[in-house]
């Protein structure tokens, strides 16, 4: 950061955040200290949270206007039981639930357990993980997968759930999104358009949401959209 400022970078302009996350290779430290932390927190997230808090504490001394961003992905989606993130840190929660059911519908099955004991593919469990994080972090963004990663050939499996999902996220106080998988075939471009509209105005009615879809199809396909 010192080097970037010395080269002409401006805090709050082109220097606003630093990422303090882990590699997605599922490799975690197995030293005695980290193992002790894991047992106390009952999650790999506890190790990450304590580390990121230290980075944030150090940064506040010289650069209080820079935001530290970290993420919760795969095994780290299970929240720590003891330690909370510092108030200024942003958590990017990577939603790995189900693309067929609404988040708040309660319709998902039990999902599958990965080798870290964390459940994948179930919105029931994903909701519990998320709410656990919400109690330990004041600033949450969502890493949202609108595409059906497990069944890529399924045409538009989640058109009807997007509206309910983004309404639910708004009710939970989510402050930002990073959306993955909105290009290609099977109307992912329509997904991207509707998601951008919901991010702009999550208070629209379901009727307005459906009109947005018709608007997109009309201007994309002309008179043949009906």
PyMOL commands that set and color helices and strands:
alter all, ss='L'
color gray80, all
select helices_A, chain A and resi 2-6+32-41+45-62+74-77+123-134+159-171+188-200+206-225
alter helices_A, ss='H'
color red, helices_A
select strands_A, chain A and resi 17-19+67-72+90-94+112-113+119-120+139-145+176-180
alter strands_A, ss='S'
color yellow, strands_A
deselect
rebuild
show_as cartoon
